[in-house]
Amino acid sequence: MTVRSSPFYELQKLYRILLYAQIGLGILGIALIQFNLLKPFASVSMDRLLQVITVIYSFAAVIVGMQLFRRRVESIRSDDNAVRTKLAAYKSAAMLQWYLLLGASVFCMVSYVITGNWSFLGLTIMILAIFGGLNPFKQKVMLQLRLSEQDVAGI
């Protein structure tokens, strides 16, 4: 007999893995630069170019991710599918938003390692704070999908 885990647990587990991966990458990047294990090699012009690119990319990742997620959740709510199907669709929408933010975070961290410029680290922390606010705890998911305790009791 196999034990099926809760979709809420699976969502939380994936979220935590991505959160801890970002934190770990941040610690690794800081350690590489602060302990002089890697010397920043970017020129001033490359630093400025990366600043513009990371800000635009990060802003776009946040806005596009939120818009896509919002639209997808509205679509999921209006569907007459089973609760497990709705939760699976929610998971894919959340993953898209998380991966957009993860990509921006990784790009900012790589830019920090390349340049040694602390502004990239600051932007990484801001993205991490936004990511932290997206924690998919059960009550939040139920509220976003307009599900009741009775709806999710059998899963």
MARRO-454598 format. One record per residue (C-alpha): x, y, z; residue number from 0; residue in one letter. Coordinates in Angstrom, 3 decimals. Example, Ala and Ser with C-alpha at 12.3 -4.5 7.8 and 13.67 -1.06 7.14 Angstrom:
<atoms>
+----------+----------+----------+-----+------+
|       xx |       yy |       zz | pos | code |
+----------+----------+----------+-----+------+
|   12.300 |   -4.500 |    7.800 |   0 |    A |
|   13.670 |   -1.060 |    7.140 |   1 |    S |
+----------+----------+----------+-----+------+
</atoms>
This chain:
<atoms>
+----------+----------+----------+-----+------+
|       xx |       yy |       zz | pos | code |
+----------+----------+----------+-----+------+
|    0.000 |    0.000 |    0.000 |   0 |    M |
|    1.412 |    3.371 |   -0.973 |   1 |    T |
|    0.850 |    6.478 |    1.064 |   2 |    V |
|   -0.114 |    9.527 |   -0.940 |   3 |    R |
|    1.279 |   12.727 |    0.434 |   4 |    S |
|   -0.779 |   15.861 |    0.621 |   5 |    S |
|   -0.562 |   18.306 |   -2.299 |   6 |    P |
|   -0.038 |   21.031 |    0.302 |   7 |    F |
|    2.968 |   19.201 |    1.718 |   8 |    Y |
|    4.455 |   18.706 |   -1.749 |   9 |    E |
|    3.989 |   22.395 |   -2.542 |  10 |    L |
|    5.643 |   23.442 |    0.728 |  11 |    Q |
|    8.522 |   21.034 |    0.154 |  12 |    K |
|    9.246 |   22.378 |   -3.334 |  13 |    L |
|    8.996 |   25.956 |   -2.095 |  14 |    Y |
|   11.465 |   25.304 |    0.724 |  15 |    R |
|   13.927 |   23.606 |   -1.604 |  16 |    I |
|   13.931 |   26.642 |   -3.896 |  17 |    L |
|   14.162 |   29.037 |   -0.949 |  18 |    L |
|   17.092 |   27.195 |    0.603 |  19 |    Y |
|   18.810 |   26.918 |   -2.775 |  20 |    A |
|   18.702 |   30.699 |   -3.125 |  21 |    Q |
|   19.986 |   31.231 |    0.394 |  22 |    I |
|   22.766 |   28.691 |   -0.140 |  23 |    G |
|   23.783 |   30.296 |   -3.416 |  24 |    L |
|   23.864 |   33.669 |   -1.703 |  25 |    G |
|   26.086 |   32.397 |    1.083 |  26 |    I |
|   28.373 |   30.732 |   -1.445 |  27 |    L |
|   28.651 |   33.911 |   -3.514 |  28 |    G |
|   29.416 |   36.051 |   -0.489 |  29 |    I |
|   32.004 |   33.553 |    0.730 |  30 |    A |
|   33.711 |   33.443 |   -2.676 |  31 |    L |
|   34.133 |   37.215 |   -2.763 |  32 |    I |
|   34.735 |   37.973 |    0.917 |  33 |    Q |
|   37.367 |   35.266 |    1.410 |  34 |    F |
|   39.051 |   36.222 |   -1.875 |  35 |    N |
|   38.528 |   32.760 |   -3.320 |  36 |    L |
|   37.473 |   34.455 |   -6.535 |  37 |    L |
|   38.487 |   37.915 |   -7.640 |  38 |    K |
|   35.822 |   40.015 |   -9.379 |  39 |    P |
|   36.923 |   40.475 |  -12.969 |  40 |    F |
|   34.335 |   42.769 |  -14.548 |  41 |    A |
|   35.274 |   46.169 |  -15.888 |  42 |    S |
|   33.447 |   49.321 |  -14.817 |  43 |    V |
|   31.485 |   49.422 |  -18.081 |  44 |    S |
|   30.456 |   45.787 |  -17.658 |  45 |    M |
|   29.421 |   46.525 |  -14.075 |  46 |    D |
|   27.159 |   49.353 |  -15.228 |  47 |    R |
|   25.694 |   47.264 |  -18.020 |  48 |    L |
|   24.979 |   44.411 |  -15.616 |  49 |    L |
|   23.322 |   46.847 |  -13.213 |  50 |    Q |
|   20.860 |   47.922 |  -15.886 |  51 |    V |
|   20.235 |   44.370 |  -17.077 |  52 |    I |
|   19.706 |   42.938 |  -13.584 |  53 |    T |
|   17.287 |   45.673 |  -12.566 |  54 |    V |
|   15.234 |   45.261 |  -15.753 |  55 |    I |
|   15.345 |   41.464 |  -15.576 |  56 |    Y |
|   14.450 |   41.393 |  -11.881 |  57 |    S |
|   11.617 |   43.890 |  -12.290 |  58 |    F |
|   10.253 |   41.943 |  -15.262 |  59 |    A |
|   10.518 |   38.616 |  -13.408 |  60 |    A |
|    8.567 |   39.969 |  -10.450 |  61 |    V |
|    5.850 |   41.702 |  -12.491 |  62 |    I |
|    5.440 |   39.004 |  -15.141 |  63 |    V |
|    5.478 |   36.252 |  -12.521 |  64 |    G |
|    2.792 |   37.943 |  -10.439 |  65 |    M |
|    0.598 |   38.663 |  -13.462 |  66 |    Q |
|    0.866 |   35.134 |  -14.874 |  67 |    L |
|    0.207 |   33.624 |  -11.467 |  68 |    F |
|   -2.804 |   35.869 |  -10.820 |  69 |    R |
|   -4.348 |   35.086 |  -14.211 |  70 |    R |
|   -3.778 |   31.375 |  -13.794 |  71 |    R |
|   -5.317 |   31.337 |  -10.305 |  72 |    V |
|   -8.383 |   33.173 |  -11.621 |  73 |    E |
|   -8.680 |   30.550 |  -14.353 |  74 |    S |
|   -8.285 |   27.691 |  -11.870 |  75 |    I |
|  -10.976 |   29.155 |   -9.613 |  76 |    R |
|  -13.491 |   29.316 |  -12.445 |  77 |    S |
|  -12.865 |   25.710 |  -13.553 |  78 |    D |
|  -15.200 |   23.005 |  -12.310 |  79 |    D |
|  -12.405 |   20.478 |  -11.833 |  80 |    N |
|  -11.724 |   18.268 |   -8.849 |  81 |    A |
|   -9.798 |   19.732 |   -5.941 |  82 |    V |
|   -6.674 |   17.650 |   -6.697 |  83 |    R |
|   -6.729 |   18.908 |  -10.294 |  84 |    T |
|   -7.061 |   22.491 |   -9.097 |  85 |    K |
|   -4.173 |   22.026 |   -6.689 |  86 |    L |
|   -1.998 |   20.512 |   -9.426 |  87 |    A |
|   -2.749 |   23.488 |  -11.674 |  88 |    A |
|   -2.000 |   25.831 |   -8.765 |  89 |    Y |
|    1.323 |   24.082 |   -8.237 |  90 |    K |
|    2.331 |   24.603 |  -11.867 |  91 |    S |
|    1.330 |   28.282 |  -11.711 |  92 |    A |
|    3.282 |   28.773 |   -8.493 |  93 |    A |
|    6.311 |   26.977 |   -9.920 |  94 |    M |
|    6.355 |   29.287 |  -12.932 |  95 |    L |
|    6.350 |   32.328 |  -10.667 |  96 |    Q |
|    9.012 |   30.824 |   -8.395 |  97 |    W |
|   11.289 |   29.877 |  -11.272 |  98 |    Y |
|   11.099 |   33.376 |  -12.715 |  99 |    L |
|   12.190 |   34.786 |   -9.363 | 100 |    L |
|   14.824 |   32.092 |   -8.949 | 101 |    L |
|   16.292 |   32.972 |  -12.352 | 102 |    G |
|   16.465 |   36.646 |  -11.423 | 103 |    A |
|   18.023 |   35.823 |   -8.061 | 104 |    S |
|   20.670 |   33.580 |   -9.607 | 105 |    V |
|   21.476 |   36.197 |  -12.264 | 106 |    F |
|   21.893 |   38.879 |   -9.585 | 107 |    C |
|   24.121 |   36.619 |   -7.517 | 108 |    M |
|   26.302 |   35.722 |  -10.510 | 109 |    V |
|   26.561 |   39.435 |  -11.308 | 110 |    S |
|   27.703 |   40.036 |   -7.730 | 111 |    Y |
|   30.403 |   37.373 |   -8.054 | 112 |    V |
|   31.547 |   38.774 |  -11.401 | 113 |    I |
|   31.690 |   42.398 |  -10.245 | 114 |    T |
|   31.951 |   42.370 |   -6.447 | 115 |    G |
|   29.349 |   45.166 |   -6.464 | 116 |    N |
|   27.182 |   45.038 |   -3.329 | 117 |    W |
|   24.159 |   46.462 |   -5.147 | 118 |    S |
|   23.665 |   43.087 |   -6.827 | 119 |    F |
|   23.631 |   41.427 |   -3.444 | 120 |    L |
|   21.044 |   43.945 |   -2.275 | 121 |    G |
|   18.850 |   43.175 |   -5.264 | 122 |    L |
|   19.226 |   39.459 |   -4.562 | 123 |    T |
|   18.051 |   40.036 |   -0.995 | 124 |    I |
|   15.052 |   42.015 |   -2.233 | 125 |    M |
|   14.091 |   39.194 |   -4.604 | 126 |    I |
|   14.532 |   36.729 |   -1.765 | 127 |    L |
|   12.193 |   38.838 |    0.394 | 128 |    A |
|    9.566 |   38.809 |   -2.350 | 129 |    I |
|   10.038 |   35.063 |   -2.729 | 130 |    F |
|    9.635 |   34.698 |    1.027 | 131 |    G |
|    6.212 |   36.328 |    0.808 | 132 |    G |
|    5.032 |   33.689 |   -1.642 | 133 |    L |
|    5.057 |   30.870 |    0.922 | 134 |    N |
|    2.205 |   28.540 |   -0.117 | 135 |    P |
|    0.845 |   27.550 |    3.267 | 136 |    F |
|   -2.445 |   25.663 |    3.272 | 137 |    K |
|   -4.774 |   28.471 |    4.353 | 138 |    Q |
|   -3.321 |   30.857 |    1.777 | 139 |    K |
|   -3.758 |   28.365 |   -1.070 | 140 |    V |
|   -7.292 |   27.605 |    0.058 | 141 |    M |
|   -8.103 |   31.318 |    0.163 | 142 |    L |
|   -6.598 |   31.979 |   -3.276 | 143 |    Q |
|   -8.504 |   29.058 |   -4.827 | 144 |    L |
|  -11.621 |   29.728 |   -2.718 | 145 |    R |
|  -11.657 |   26.231 |   -1.273 | 146 |    L |
|  -13.286 |   25.275 |    1.991 | 147 |    S |
|  -12.091 |   22.827 |    4.630 | 148 |    E |
|  -14.736 |   20.416 |    3.342 | 149 |    Q |
|  -13.268 |   20.641 |   -0.167 | 150 |    D |
|   -9.798 |   19.659 |    0.981 | 151 |    V |
|  -10.787 |   17.229 |    3.729 | 152 |    A |
|  -10.546 |   14.166 |    1.505 | 153 |    G |
|   -7.106 |   14.813 |    0.084 | 154 |    I |
+----------+----------+----------+-----+------+
</atoms>
